[in-house]
Amino acid sequence: MIPDNLYKQTAKYYDYDPRNIVKEDLAFYEMMAEKFKGPILELACGTGRVLLHLVAKGYQMTGVDRSEAMLEVLNEKLAKRSLEQQKRANIVQGSMTDFTFHSPFPLIVIPFRSFQILEEEKDQRSCLQSVYSALDDHGRFILHIFRPKGVLDESWVYPERVQWEVFNSKTNERVIKTDKGVSIDVTKQRLVAEQVYKVTKDDGSYFELPQHISLTYYYEEQIRELLESEGFIIEEIRNGFDMNNPNEGHEMVVICKKKLSYID
Ligand SMILES: C[S@@+](CC[C@H](N)C(=O)[O-])C[C@H]1O[C@@H](n2cnc3c(N)ncnc32)[C@H](O)[C@@H]1O
């Protein structure tokens, strides 16, 4: 579980991230939305990077996230959208490990590795069970996690490095985000990284906002096993979001459907 105050200080800087990795998945989710239609459920929707993109494309979206600070940023952005878009968004503060909705969703997504935040197997399973119950019998569930490069060991640990750097002309802030691989537990398959936002204001003042992020990593056969044991059939695992080359990249984008005892 994430500590309740994670993202409290840093949520407002989340959308400053200029990297391709936070842009390249949008066309893919749009393609899947076109295929399976809405309403769509996004778990761990954060500041609405994916959710607001799909709302703008005309889809009815429900977003669930645990962090009040991340949802505050989302709601501020939503308030600037048209009334039609606002009506298409249903934002809920809650945990992806335990949720129920009355009507099933034809598409449920957990983008950008958020599932890997879940540490305990019981939480991972509880999340998948909730997804199973909320998914339409003919719908699809998309889970994006990263693909470990080979078998990870202590050599994964790395010194602080710059992840990205931007100057925001609206706020006149220069923000540098660094990350550092602090530790790895190869038994529990957990990685701990320290991320620091280094902010310089236009009056020259400077402050740092550090946060620790801990992620569970999965090898392909493990995530297959976990999903299958919770009743999913894996339709496809793409390596990334390149629309023409699903084998390009170092991600695992798992597309699954429900195993239905009366069909399969
Ligand atoms: C890396 S951000 C991803 C945000 C967004 N999906 C995106 O792709 O930009 C991870 C998000 O997971 C949320 N989160 C972490 N644990 C959660 C939980 N148990 N239930 C719901 N949201 C959770 C955090 O609050 C944060 O907003």
The ligand as a Gaussian input file, in Angstrom:
#p B3LYP/6-31G(d) Opt

LIG

0 1
 C        2.321000       6.455000     -11.454000
 S        0.782000       7.152000     -10.949000
 C       -0.163000       6.758000     -12.403000
 C       -1.266000       7.729000     -12.672000
 C       -1.987000       7.568000     -14.003000
 N       -2.634000       6.270000     -14.142000
 C       -1.061000       7.750000     -15.185000
 O       -0.913000       6.819000     -15.979000
 O       -0.470000       8.827000     -15.324000
 C        0.268000       5.942000      -9.781000
 C       -1.079000       6.242000      -9.152000
 O       -1.484000       5.082000      -8.409000
 C       -2.258000       5.536000      -7.306000
 N       -2.399000       4.426000      -6.341000
 C       -1.444000       3.803000      -5.643000
 N       -1.955000       2.813000      -4.891000
 C       -3.295000       2.817000      -5.122000
 C       -4.382000       2.033000      -4.669000
 N       -4.201000       1.042000      -3.801000
 N       -5.602000       2.296000      -5.148000
 C       -5.821000       3.303000      -6.033000
 N       -4.830000       4.102000      -6.497000
 C       -3.575000       3.852000      -6.058000
 C       -1.463000       6.724000      -6.816000
 O       -2.237000       7.542000      -5.970000
 C       -1.083000       7.386000      -8.134000
 O       -2.037000       8.337000      -8.517000

